[in-house]
Amino acid sequence: MRILMVSEDLPGDKVGGLGKHVVTLANRLLAEGHDVEILGRNDRGLERCAEQIGFRGHFRPGFDYARPGWKELQLGVFNPLKRPYFARKIASAINQHAPGFDVVHYHGHVPMVGLHVEEGINYVQTRHDQGSECLTHLRFRDDAVCDNLVPGDCSACITRQAGGMRKTVTAIAVNGYRSQTARAFARHKTVFVSGFLRRQFLRAVPDADLSRCRVIHNFVDYPRLLGAAQRAPAPTPGEVVLVGRVDAGKGFGEFLAASEGRLPPHARLTIAGDGPLLATLQARHASPQVEFLGWQDYDAALALSARAHLCVVPSLCEEACSTTVLEALALGRQCVALARGGTPELAAYQQYDGQLQLADTMDELVERVRAQLAEPPRQVAPAPSFGADAGRLLPRLLELYAEQTNLFDRYVHLEQRRHAG
């Protein structure tokens, strides 16, 4: 099968979770004998893009995504024209490059791209975050999860002094965004990486037609993680590892504050990752017991987690399907996380009872960490297979790729029904 992966997150010097997912999937499909290419940005350099992101196939630079802000912060509104503009830009590149491919699989942040993909293209998109109905993709505001569904109130994510005009413009942007996304979901095949994401979209758009949508969890490259687990020394007692972007919502600062003075003397906390809060947290919490390593490449981060007593994922935001949790489980390490978003669904991938410890509050999470550190590290022989390995989940995805319907007739029918209603 000839497959074209598409993402505006690629290429890049530092690839985030979504980009890593695309590369992992693409490489695994190549290993299974499929012909896979990646279509991405052309404004981040044109040389050695595939090598830069660890992709073993051919990379196609296809569209620019520069200056995506459109001065929304300065104007204090979400612009109704901005996201449809980028949707058309990405779709135009897809329409240009899709001929000759059996399927196009988009992984990105503009869910209405499918509205502008030409009929006859076998198009699939995967939704990796809450950006199907939240314009910030996170549903996280003022250091807390946001459950407000009123479109005009979304203006608070742009400015705290939004008057009636700004709220009205933002409401137009949010309503248009959600409506276009729902139409794209009805028109083309869509994957949600957790049941949580699917439920969240239906909260905002209760009458959406999701009959063409499926839930397929994120996956990992288990052979690579298995190698890391086999090379790792015995777990270091007291070693607690946190990996991720040091940003609002990830809970690193809240965990460090809540755990101060409450962990046993032999505990050592290692934070691997960079982000806007790194310098602040480092100045506040760095000590002989707390070390900040900054950004680490993927293999180095895996090596840290593989020898840890515990991996901790203290995200306050509602993670859609945390790859960091899946990696800890695949490495055989115990993992403590907040029971938010799609994280509870990942208990299905435990390799032994109690491997994933879930907490409802940060204080409870710290107590669970302290209790686990009072016990010797679990030493479990790496399993030959893992439930969230890309190879285990590929058949479901390939089945979706092969599913064919008359997309145009279905789309026309749904549009007629929408206008009639």
ROBADO-931727 format. One record per residue (C-alpha): residue number from 1; x, y, z. Coordinates in steps of 0.25 Angstrom, whole numbers. Layout:
N
<kevex num="NUM" x="X" y="Y" z="Z"/>
...
//
This chain:
421
<kevex num="1" x="0" y="0" z="0"/>
<kevex num="2" x="5" y="14" z="-3"/>
<kevex num="3" x="3" y="23" z="9"/>
<kevex num="4" x="5" y="38" z="10"/>
<kevex num="5" x="6" y="43" z="24"/>
<kevex num="6" x="4" y="58" z="26"/>
<kevex num="7" x="7" y="67" z="38"/>
<kevex num="8" x="11" y="82" z="40"/>
<kevex num="9" x="19" y="78" z="52"/>
<kevex num="10" x="30" y="72" z="43"/>
<kevex num="11" x="41" y="74" z="41"/>
<kevex num="12" x="48" y="80" z="53"/>
<kevex num="13" x="60" y="79" z="62"/>
<kevex num="14" x="52" y="75" z="74"/>
<kevex num="15" x="40" y="67" z="70"/>
<kevex num="16" x="29" y="66" z="80"/>
<kevex num="17" x="19" y="55" z="83"/>
<kevex num="18" x="10" y="56" z="71"/>
<kevex num="19" x="22" y="57" z="62"/>
<kevex num="20" x="28" y="45" z="68"/>
<kevex num="21" x="15" y="37" z="67"/>
<kevex num="22" x="15" y="40" z="52"/>
<kevex num="23" x="30" y="36" z="50"/>
<kevex num="24" x="28" y="23" z="58"/>
<kevex num="25" x="16" y="19" z="50"/>
<kevex num="26" x="22" y="23" z="37"/>
<kevex num="27" x="35" y="15" z="40"/>
<kevex num="28" x="27" y="3" z="45"/>
<kevex num="29" x="19" y="3" z="32"/>
<kevex num="30" x="31" y="3" z="24"/>
<kevex num="31" x="37" y="-9" z="32"/>
<kevex num="32" x="24" y="-16" z="29"/>
<kevex num="33" x="26" y="-14" z="14"/>
<kevex num="34" x="18" y="-2" z="11"/>
<kevex num="35" x="22" y="10" z="3"/>
<kevex num="36" x="21" y="22" z="12"/>
<kevex num="37" x="25" y="36" z="10"/>
<kevex num="38" x="23" y="48" z="19"/>
<kevex num="39" x="18" y="62" z="14"/>
<kevex num="40" x="21" y="73" z="23"/>
<kevex num="41" x="26" y="88" z="24"/>
<kevex num="42" x="35" y="94" z="14"/>
<kevex num="43" x="39" y="106" z="23"/>
<kevex num="44" x="48" y="99" z="33"/>
<kevex num="45" x="59" y="95" z="23"/>
<kevex num="46" x="59" y="86" z="11"/>
<kevex num="47" x="72" y="77" z="14"/>
<kevex num="48" x="72" y="64" z="21"/>
<kevex num="49" x="58" y="66" z="26"/>
<kevex num="50" x="56" y="51" z="27"/>
<kevex num="51" x="69" y="48" z="35"/>
<kevex num="52" x="66" y="60" z="44"/>
<kevex num="53" x="53" y="54" z="49"/>
<kevex num="54" x="58" y="39" z="49"/>
<kevex num="55" x="49" y="35" z="37"/>
<kevex num="56" x="55" y="24" z="28"/>
<kevex num="57" x="47" y="28" z="16"/>
<kevex num="58" x="45" y="40" z="7"/>
<kevex num="59" x="41" y="53" z="12"/>
<kevex num="60" x="33" y="63" z="3"/>
<kevex num="61" x="34" y="78" z="7"/>
<kevex num="62" x="20" y="83" z="3"/>
<kevex num="63" x="14" y="95" z="10"/>
<kevex num="64" x="18" y="107" z="19"/>
<kevex num="65" x="13" y="109" z="33"/>
<kevex num="66" x="20" y="121" z="36"/>
<kevex num="67" x="14" y="133" z="44"/>
<kevex num="68" x="2" y="125" z="49"/>
<kevex num="69" x="-2" y="135" z="60"/>
<kevex num="70" x="-9" y="145" z="51"/>
<kevex num="71" x="-8" y="155" z="63"/>
<kevex num="72" x="-19" y="149" z="70"/>
<kevex num="73" x="-13" y="152" z="84"/>
<kevex num="74" x="-11" y="167" z="80"/>
<kevex num="75" x="-25" y="168" z="75"/>
<kevex num="76" x="-31" y="160" z="87"/>
<kevex num="77" x="-40" y="151" z="78"/>
<kevex num="78" x="-40" y="138" z="71"/>
<kevex num="79" x="-40" y="141" z="56"/>
<kevex num="80" x="-51" y="133" z="49"/>
<kevex num="81" x="-43" y="133" z="36"/>
<kevex num="82" x="-29" y="128" z="41"/>
<kevex num="83" x="-32" y="113" z="43"/>
<kevex num="84" x="-40" y="111" z="30"/>
<kevex num="85" x="-28" y="118" z="23"/>
<kevex num="86" x="-18" y="108" z="28"/>
<kevex num="87" x="-28" y="97" z="25"/>
<kevex num="88" x="-29" y="101" z="11"/>
<kevex num="89" x="-13" y="102" z="10"/>
<kevex num="90" x="-11" y="88" z="15"/>
<kevex num="91" x="-22" y="82" z="7"/>
<kevex num="92" x="-16" y="89" z="-5"/>
<kevex num="93" x="-3" y="82" z="-3"/>
<kevex num="94" x="-10" y="69" z="-1"/>
<kevex num="95" x="-18" y="70" z="-14"/>
<kevex num="96" x="-5" y="73" z="-21"/>
<kevex num="97" x="3" y="61" z="-15"/>
<kevex num="98" x="-8" y="51" z="-13"/>
<kevex num="99" x="-8" y="45" z="-27"/>
<kevex num="100" x="-2" y="31" z="-27"/>
<kevex num="101" x="-4" y="29" z="-12"/>
<kevex num="102" x="-15" y="19" z="-7"/>
<kevex num="103" x="-17" y="27" z="5"/>
<kevex num="104" x="-14" y="40" z="11"/>
<kevex num="105" x="-13" y="41" z="27"/>
<kevex num="106" x="-13" y="54" z="33"/>
<kevex num="107" x="-8" y="57" z="47"/>
<kevex num="108" x="-9" y="71" z="51"/>
<kevex num="109" x="-16" y="83" z="58"/>
<kevex num="110" x="-26" y="87" z="47"/>
<kevex num="111" x="-37" y="77" z="47"/>
<kevex num="112" x="-45" y="83" z="36"/>
<kevex num="113" x="-34" y="80" z="26"/>
<kevex num="114" x="-43" y="69" z="20"/>
<kevex num="115" x="-54" y="79" z="15"/>
<kevex num="116" x="-44" y="84" z="5"/>
<kevex num="117" x="-38" y="70" z="1"/>
<kevex num="118" x="-42" y="67" z="-13"/>
<kevex num="119" x="-53" y="56" z="-15"/>
<kevex num="120" x="-47" y="42" z="-19"/>
<kevex num="121" x="-35" y="44" z="-9"/>
<kevex num="122" x="-35" y="33" z="2"/>
<kevex num="123" x="-33" y="42" z="13"/>
<kevex num="124" x="-32" y="39" z="28"/>
<kevex num="125" x="-28" y="48" z="40"/>
<kevex num="126" x="-24" y="45" z="54"/>
<kevex num="127" x="-28" y="55" z="65"/>
<kevex num="128" x="-17" y="55" z="76"/>
<kevex num="129" x="-23" y="66" z="85"/>
<kevex num="130" x="-35" y="74" z="89"/>
<kevex num="131" x="-33" y="83" z="77"/>
<kevex num="132" x="-45" y="77" z="70"/>
<kevex num="133" x="-54" y="87" z="78"/>
<kevex num="134" x="-44" y="95" z="86"/>
<kevex num="135" x="-36" y="106" z="78"/>
<kevex num="136" x="-25" y="105" z="88"/>
<kevex num="137" x="-25" y="90" z="87"/>
<kevex num="138" x="-23" y="88" z="102"/>
<kevex num="139" x="-36" y="92" z="109"/>
<kevex num="140" x="-27" y="97" z="120"/>
<kevex num="141" x="-28" y="111" z="126"/>
<kevex num="142" x="-23" y="119" z="139"/>
<kevex num="143" x="-16" y="106" z="143"/>
<kevex num="144" x="-28" y="97" z="143"/>
<kevex num="145" x="-36" y="89" z="133"/>
<kevex num="146" x="-47" y="97" z="125"/>
<kevex num="147" x="-61" y="91" z="124"/>
<kevex num="148" x="-67" y="104" z="119"/>
<kevex num="149" x="-74" y="101" z="105"/>
<kevex num="150" x="-80" y="115" z="103"/>
<kevex num="151" x="-73" y="120" z="90"/>
<kevex num="152" x="-72" y="135" z="94"/>
<kevex num="153" x="-66" y="131" z="107"/>
<kevex num="154" x="-54" y="125" z="99"/>
<kevex num="155" x="-49" y="140" z="98"/>
<kevex num="156" x="-43" y="139" z="112"/>
<kevex num="157" x="-32" y="130" z="106"/>
<kevex num="158" x="-28" y="142" z="98"/>
<kevex num="159" x="-31" y="154" z="107"/>
<kevex num="160" x="-37" y="156" z="121"/>
<kevex num="161" x="-43" y="169" z="117"/>
<kevex num="162" x="-52" y="164" z="105"/>
<kevex num="163" x="-64" y="173" z="102"/>
<kevex num="164" x="-76" y="170" z="95"/>
<kevex num="165" x="-70" y="172" z="81"/>
<kevex num="166" x="-58" y="163" z="84"/>
<kevex num="167" x="-67" y="152" z="90"/>
<kevex num="168" x="-76" y="152" z="78"/>
<kevex num="169" x="-64" y="151" z="68"/>
<kevex num="170" x="-58" y="140" z="76"/>
<kevex num="171" x="-72" y="133" z="77"/>
<kevex num="172" x="-73" y="133" z="61"/>
<kevex num="173" x="-59" y="127" z="60"/>
<kevex num="174" x="-62" y="116" z="70"/>
<kevex num="175" x="-76" y="112" z="65"/>
<kevex num="176" x="-70" y="112" z="51"/>
<kevex num="177" x="-58" y="104" z="55"/>
<kevex num="178" x="-67" y="93" z="62"/>
<kevex num="179" x="-77" y="93" z="51"/>
<kevex num="180" x="-66" y="91" z="40"/>
<kevex num="181" x="-59" y="80" z="48"/>
<kevex num="182" x="-72" y="73" z="50"/>
<kevex num="183" x="-75" y="73" z="35"/>
<kevex num="184" x="-60" y="68" z="32"/>
<kevex num="185" x="-63" y="57" z="42"/>
<kevex num="186" x="-75" y="53" z="35"/>
<kevex num="187" x="-69" y="54" z="21"/>
<kevex num="188" x="-56" y="46" z="24"/>
<kevex num="189" x="-50" y="35" z="33"/>
<kevex num="190" x="-45" y="40" z="46"/>
<kevex num="191" x="-37" y="33" z="58"/>
<kevex num="192" x="-38" y="38" z="72"/>
<kevex num="193" x="-26" y="34" z="80"/>
<kevex num="194" x="-35" y="31" z="92"/>
<kevex num="195" x="-50" y="30" z="96"/>
<kevex num="196" x="-48" y="42" z="104"/>
<kevex num="197" x="-46" y="51" z="92"/>
<kevex num="198" x="-58" y="45" z="85"/>
<kevex num="199" x="-67" y="48" z="97"/>
<kevex num="200" x="-61" y="62" z="98"/>
<kevex num="201" x="-65" y="66" z="84"/>
<kevex num="202" x="-79" y="61" z="86"/>
<kevex num="203" x="-80" y="70" z="98"/>
<kevex num="204" x="-77" y="82" z="90"/>
<kevex num="205" x="-85" y="77" z="77"/>
<kevex num="206" x="-95" y="67" z="82"/>
<kevex num="207" x="-102" y="65" z="68"/>
<kevex num="208" x="-89" y="62" z="61"/>
<kevex num="209" x="-89" y="50" z="52"/>
<kevex num="210" x="-77" y="41" z="57"/>
<kevex num="211" x="-81" y="28" z="50"/>
<kevex num="212" x="-68" y="29" z="42"/>
<kevex num="213" x="-59" y="31" z="54"/>
<kevex num="214" x="-52" y="20" z="62"/>
<kevex num="215" x="-44" y="20" z="74"/>
<kevex num="216" x="-29" y="15" z="73"/>
<kevex num="217" x="-20" y="18" z="84"/>
<kevex num="218" x="-6" y="23" z="82"/>
<kevex num="219" x="5" y="13" z="81"/>
<kevex num="220" x="20" y="12" z="83"/>
<kevex num="221" x="31" y="5" z="75"/>
<kevex num="222" x="33" y="-6" z="85"/>
<kevex num="223" x="45" y="-13" z="79"/>
<kevex num="224" x="52" y="0" z="81"/>
<kevex num="225" x="47" y="1" z="95"/>
<kevex num="226" x="50" y="-14" z="98"/>
<kevex num="227" x="64" y="-11" z="94"/>
<kevex num="228" x="65" y="0" z="104"/>
<kevex num="229" x="59" y="-8" z="115"/>
<kevex num="230" x="69" y="-19" z="112"/>
<kevex num="231" x="81" y="-10" z="112"/>
<kevex num="232" x="77" y="-3" z="125"/>
<kevex num="233" x="84" y="-6" z="138"/>
<kevex num="234" x="76" y="-10" z="150"/>
<kevex num="235" x="66" y="1" z="154"/>
<kevex num="236" x="72" y="11" z="164"/>
<kevex num="237" x="65" y="11" z="177"/>
<kevex num="238" x="59" y="25" z="179"/>
<kevex num="239" x="61" y="30" z="165"/>
<kevex num="240" x="48" y="37" z="160"/>
<kevex num="241" x="48" y="42" z="146"/>
<kevex num="242" x="39" y="52" z="139"/>
<kevex num="243" x="40" y="54" z="124"/>
<kevex num="244" x="32" y="64" z="116"/>
<kevex num="245" x="31" y="79" z="112"/>
<kevex num="246" x="32" y="88" z="124"/>
<kevex num="247" x="20" y="96" z="122"/>
<kevex num="248" x="7" y="100" z="128"/>
<kevex num="249" x="-2" y="88" z="129"/>
<kevex num="250" x="9" y="78" z="131"/>
<kevex num="251" x="8" y="79" z="146"/>
<kevex num="252" x="23" y="78" z="148"/>
<kevex num="253" x="24" y="91" z="157"/>
<kevex num="254" x="11" y="86" z="165"/>
<kevex num="255" x="17" y="73" z="167"/>
<kevex num="256" x="31" y="78" z="172"/>
<kevex num="257" x="24" y="88" z="181"/>
<kevex num="258" x="15" y="77" z="187"/>
<kevex num="259" x="26" y="67" z="189"/>
<kevex num="260" x="36" y="76" z="195"/>
<kevex num="261" x="39" y="71" z="209"/>
<kevex num="262" x="30" y="59" z="207"/>
<kevex num="263" x="39" y="49" z="200"/>
<kevex num="264" x="49" y="39" z="207"/>
<kevex num="265" x="63" y="44" z="208"/>
<kevex num="266" x="68" y="34" z="197"/>
<kevex num="267" x="58" y="40" z="186"/>
<kevex num="268" x="65" y="47" z="174"/>
<kevex num="269" x="56" y="54" z="164"/>
<kevex num="270" x="61" y="56" z="150"/>
<kevex num="271" x="53" y="65" z="140"/>
<kevex num="272" x="57" y="63" z="126"/>
<kevex num="273" x="51" y="73" z="116"/>
<kevex num="274" x="51" y="88" z="113"/>
<kevex num="275" x="40" y="98" z="112"/>
<kevex num="276" x="36" y="112" z="116"/>
<kevex num="277" x="35" y="109" z="131"/>
<kevex num="278" x="49" y="102" z="132"/>
<kevex num="279" x="57" y="113" z="137"/>
<kevex num="280" x="47" y="117" z="147"/>
<kevex num="281" x="45" y="103" z="153"/>
<kevex num="282" x="60" y="101" z="152"/>
<kevex num="283" x="63" y="114" z="160"/>
<kevex num="284" x="52" y="110" z="170"/>
<kevex num="285" x="54" y="95" z="172"/>
<kevex num="286" x="68" y="91" z="167"/>
<kevex num="287" x="75" y="84" z="179"/>
<kevex num="288" x="84" y="71" z="181"/>
<kevex num="289" x="70" y="64" z="182"/>
<kevex num="290" x="64" y="70" z="169"/>
<kevex num="291" x="72" y="71" z="156"/>
<kevex num="292" x="68" y="78" z="143"/>
<kevex num="293" x="74" y="72" z="130"/>
<kevex num="294" x="68" y="81" z="120"/>
<kevex num="295" x="64" y="75" z="106"/>
<kevex num="296" x="69" y="60" z="104"/>
<kevex num="297" x="68" y="53" z="91"/>
<kevex num="298" x="58" y="41" z="90"/>
<kevex num="299" x="68" y="30" z="93"/>
<kevex num="300" x="74" y="37" z="105"/>
<kevex num="301" x="60" y="40" z="111"/>
<kevex num="302" x="57" y="25" z="109"/>
<kevex num="303" x="70" y="21" z="116"/>
<kevex num="304" x="66" y="30" z="128"/>
<kevex num="305" x="52" y="24" z="129"/>
<kevex num="306" x="57" y="10" z="128"/>
<kevex num="307" x="66" y="10" z="140"/>
<kevex num="308" x="56" y="18" z="149"/>
<kevex num="309" x="50" y="13" z="161"/>
<kevex num="310" x="37" y="21" z="157"/>
<kevex num="311" x="33" y="29" z="145"/>
<kevex num="312" x="23" y="41" z="149"/>
<kevex num="313" x="13" y="48" z="139"/>
<kevex num="314" x="7" y="59" z="148"/>
<kevex num="315" x="-1" y="65" z="136"/>
<kevex num="316" x="-12" y="75" z="141"/>
<kevex num="317" x="-17" y="76" z="127"/>
<kevex num="318" x="-25" y="65" z="121"/>
<kevex num="319" x="-15" y="57" z="113"/>
<kevex num="320" x="-22" y="51" z="101"/>
<kevex num="321" x="-13" y="38" z="101"/>
<kevex num="322" x="0" y="40" z="108"/>
<kevex num="323" x="11" y="34" z="100"/>
<kevex num="324" x="20" y="36" z="113"/>
<kevex num="325" x="11" y="27" z="121"/>
<kevex num="326" x="11" y="16" z="110"/>
<kevex num="327" x="26" y="17" z="109"/>
<kevex num="328" x="28" y="15" z="124"/>
<kevex num="329" x="18" y="3" z="123"/>
<kevex num="330" x="26" y="-3" z="111"/>
<kevex num="331" x="39" y="-1" z="119"/>
<kevex num="332" x="33" y="-9" z="130"/>
<kevex num="333" x="34" y="2" z="140"/>
<kevex num="334" x="24" y="6" z="150"/>
<kevex num="335" x="17" y="19" z="146"/>
<kevex num="336" x="9" y="29" z="155"/>
<kevex num="337" x="0" y="39" z="148"/>
<kevex num="338" x="-13" y="47" z="150"/>
<kevex num="339" x="-25" y="40" z="146"/>
<kevex num="340" x="-29" y="51" z="136"/>
<kevex num="341" x="-33" y="51" z="121"/>
<kevex num="342" x="-30" y="38" z="114"/>
<kevex num="343" x="-19" y="33" z="124"/>
<kevex num="344" x="-28" y="23" z="131"/>
<kevex num="345" x="-31" y="16" z="118"/>
<kevex num="346" x="-16" y="12" z="118"/>
<kevex num="347" x="-17" y="3" z="130"/>
<kevex num="348" x="-21" y="-7" z="119"/>
<kevex num="349" x="-6" y="-8" z="115"/>
<kevex num="350" x="-1" y="-11" z="129"/>
<kevex num="351" x="9" y="-22" z="129"/>
<kevex num="352" x="6" y="-26" z="143"/>
<kevex num="353" x="-4" y="-22" z="154"/>
<kevex num="354" x="-1" y="-8" z="160"/>
<kevex num="355" x="8" y="-4" z="149"/>
<kevex num="356" x="0" y="9" z="146"/>
<kevex num="357" x="-4" y="16" z="159"/>
<kevex num="358" x="-15" y="26" z="157"/>
<kevex num="359" x="-17" y="38" z="167"/>
<kevex num="360" x="-29" y="48" z="167"/>
<kevex num="361" x="-21" y="59" z="173"/>
<kevex num="362" x="-7" y="64" z="174"/>
<kevex num="363" x="-6" y="61" z="189"/>
<kevex num="364" x="-11" y="47" z="186"/>
<kevex num="365" x="-1" y="46" z="175"/>
<kevex num="366" x="11" y="50" z="184"/>
<kevex num="367" x="6" y="40" z="195"/>
<kevex num="368" x="6" y="29" z="184"/>
<kevex num="369" x="20" y="32" z="180"/>
<kevex num="370" x="24" y="32" z="194"/>
<kevex num="371" x="18" y="19" z="197"/>
<kevex num="372" x="24" y="13" z="184"/>
<kevex num="373" x="38" y="18" z="188"/>
<kevex num="374" x="37" y="11" z="202"/>
<kevex num="375" x="37" y="-2" z="194"/>
<kevex num="376" x="49" y="-8" z="186"/>
<kevex num="377" x="48" y="-5" z="171"/>
<kevex num="378" x="40" y="-15" z="163"/>
<kevex num="379" x="49" y="-23" z="154"/>
<kevex num="380" x="41" y="-30" z="143"/>
<kevex num="381" x="47" y="-37" z="131"/>
<kevex num="382" x="43" y="-30" z="118"/>
<kevex num="383" x="31" y="-36" z="112"/>
<kevex num="384" x="33" y="-41" z="97"/>
<kevex num="385" x="21" y="-33" z="93"/>
<kevex num="386" x="13" y="-21" z="97"/>
<kevex num="387" x="-1" y="-18" z="95"/>
<kevex num="388" x="1" y="-3" z="90"/>
<kevex num="389" x="12" y="-7" z="80"/>
<kevex num="390" x="10" y="-1" z="67"/>
<kevex num="391" x="11" y="-15" z="61"/>
<kevex num="392" x="-1" y="-20" z="69"/>
<kevex num="393" x="-10" y="-8" z="65"/>
<kevex num="394" x="-6" y="-7" z="51"/>
<kevex num="395" x="-16" y="-17" z="46"/>
<kevex num="396" x="-27" y="-8" z="51"/>
<kevex num="397" x="-21" y="4" z="44"/>
<kevex num="398" x="-19" y="-3" z="31"/>
<kevex num="399" x="-34" y="-8" z="32"/>
<kevex num="400" x="-38" y="6" z="33"/>
<kevex num="401" x="-29" y="10" z="21"/>
<kevex num="402" x="-35" y="0" z="12"/>
<kevex num="403" x="-50" y="3" z="16"/>
<kevex num="404" x="-56" y="10" z="4"/>
<kevex num="405" x="-69" y="17" z="2"/>
<kevex num="406" x="-74" y="27" z="-8"/>
<kevex num="407" x="-70" y="39" z="0"/>
<kevex num="408" x="-75" y="50" z="-9"/>
<kevex num="409" x="-90" y="44" z="-9"/>
<kevex num="410" x="-89" y="43" z="6"/>
<kevex num="411" x="-84" y="57" z="8"/>
<kevex num="412" x="-95" y="63" z="-2"/>
<kevex num="413" x="-106" y="55" z="6"/>
<kevex num="414" x="-100" y="61" z="19"/>
<kevex num="415" x="-100" y="75" z="14"/>
<kevex num="416" x="-114" y="74" z="9"/>
<kevex num="417" x="-119" y="69" z="22"/>
<kevex num="418" x="-111" y="80" z="30"/>
<kevex num="419" x="-117" y="91" z="21"/>
<kevex num="420" x="-131" y="85" z="22"/>
<kevex num="421" x="-130" y="85" z="37"/>
//
